[in-house]
Amino acid sequence: MVNRIGHYVGGARVSGTSSRTADVFDPNTGTVQAQVDLASTDEVRHAIAVAEAAQPAWAATNPQRRARVLAKFIALVNDEMEDLARMLSAEHGKTVPDAKGDIQRGLEVIEFATGAPHLLKGEYSTAAGTGIDVYSMRQPLGVVAGITPFNFPAMIPLWKAGPALAAGNAFVLKPSERDPSVPLRLAELFTEAGLPDGVFNVVNGDKEAVDALLHDERIRAVGFVGSTPIAEYIYSTATANGKRAQCFGGAKNHMIVMPDADLDKAADDLIGAGFGSAGERCMAISVAVPVGEETADALVAKLKERIGGLSVGHCHDDASDYGPLVTAEAKQRVVDYIGIGEKEGAELVTDGRDLVVEDYEDGWFVGPTLFDKVTADMQIYREEIFGPVLSVVRAADYEEGLRLANEHEYGNGVAIFTRSGATARDFAARVNTGMVGVNVPIPVPIAYHTFGGWKRSGFGDLNQHGPDAFRFYTKTKTVTSTWPAGEASGSSFVIPTMD
Ligand code: NAD
């Protein structure tokens, strides 16, 4: 009998009642390893009601105490790091060291959120008028929701929940139905750390559960991460229903490689950033833009050589550089794109379609695939592939490289590799992208700066983590007060000013 995965509501695991389920696979073997319950609208409404009941007491708990719960949570997760990473990797297919990075990046935002007592401090103006003081405070929104993707099943739920909980909100998480085990275990660890029952809830599900969250007026804010069409749908539906929303979407991240760059470092970093996690990262580099033919020839030769030394295999095998794609559909999608690239006339330097991993012939593996001479009109350039496929687009000069990045519809991350400070500085100033790396291939900002893409990679005004997260999960209240002494001065019919 396969393992059944339910929900987490009111401080305990609960079984689903909808009778709808989805298969959770082992991507190394293509077999079903569990079934996850898909919540009905009523089940989601119940979780929201539980969160709503728990939220006022949590908001009334002083922020220092809330922060201590998060600090305890960090310790508990660290105690279980190895098991959690293996659990994550077994459903996702990323290697265990990479899964640890996924969890660790989430914990770093929880660490940042333990600064809530400082981050929630308001502003105060004394004697703003005669005998008048003005102060503002940040208050939680109430119940908020997170809807998260399969590719970072620990990091992104924690990016959403950490600041939201620290600010005094209650949370309903709808994680990806592809790898639901780690979010549920994290929910248990929150409870073990002292989070009151009902403050953090997990409902597994699909569109029905998401729509129930989007249409329930008790949900005050929605944080989403996933593909662009769904991000756009969630942003427009949530905001039409009067909710605050931040929705982060897909990507096509470019790396511009200047002729003066350290080409060995650029090639090493491209291999890691392009093929790590089988390319299933929103900050993966999927387009390399060498500047000048000489740079391009040298770079492609170095990439080809390094690809020859890569090892693709079971995600629990220490020798694997990366593992399988998450589902059969994900693999098919990538294989189809490689076929499209060939038809479009790109030069297929290495072809990962025929890779077979011994003993795991039915696993969803795709070998590292490199296309050269890709052009801006090709579908494999315009669309997100989300697999181990790296496209080289040759640019004649720096301006053409910059223009390519700027004209692409996605604007999540971008990198430039160069030894020139002046070029790097000009690039950082002029590139139309949310996160920029200078000789850094995956410029995911640290927890106390904010993370967010531009253009069709992000919808909404505030970014994830960093100070923006506390702005997103709180509303500001401003109090103007005076303590009159002496006689009442009578009514005034003129708008008060500071004159
Ligand atoms: P996805 O859009 O398929 O799913 C994301 C979430 O939305 C899941 O919880 C899923 O259950 C839900 N969902 C799916 N279809 C839905 C529908 N029709 N209506 C309502 N909800 C729906 O994304 P994914 O495949 O899980 O993740 C990969 C995508 O996420 C890639 O495009 C990647 O670039 C993107 N991503 C972006 C960032 C970022 O910060 N910009 C980070 C990680 C991943």
Residues whose N, C-alpha, C, O or C-beta is under 5 A from the ligand:
A	BS01	NAD	I147 T148 P149 F150 N151 K174 P175 S176 E177 G205 D206 K207 V210 V225 G226 S227 T228 I230 F248 G249 G250 A251 C282 S457
